[in-house]
Amino acid sequence: MKLNKVRALMVDRDIKQADIADELKLSRSHVSGVISGRWRSRRVVECIARHLDMPVERLFPDYAA
């Protein structure tokens, strides 16, 4: 899925990057970096997928097992 679509899904469901960051005790910039593809973090993408109730592989194909 394109990264802008992940962001759009988060906005549609009122899920903020800050909420993900707070839950995982990370900085907002780290979460943003993972969403934009600058950094990799399985933990972050799994948290986002859980909040969106979607499989990680659908949101972030690079993380497919």
C-alpha positions, 0 to 999 in steps of 0.5 A: 500500500502506498505510504500516503494511503496508510496516512490517509487511513490513519486520519480517517480512523482518527489514529494519530502518529503521536498515539502510536509513539506514546503507546510504544514509548517512541518519538513521533519522528521515529513513527513518522520515519517508519511510515515514510519508509526512512526507517524500518521497525516491525514493532511500529508497523505491527502497532499501526496494523493492529490499530487499523485492523489490517494485516501488516503485509497489506499496509507495508508489503516490504514487511511480508513474511 
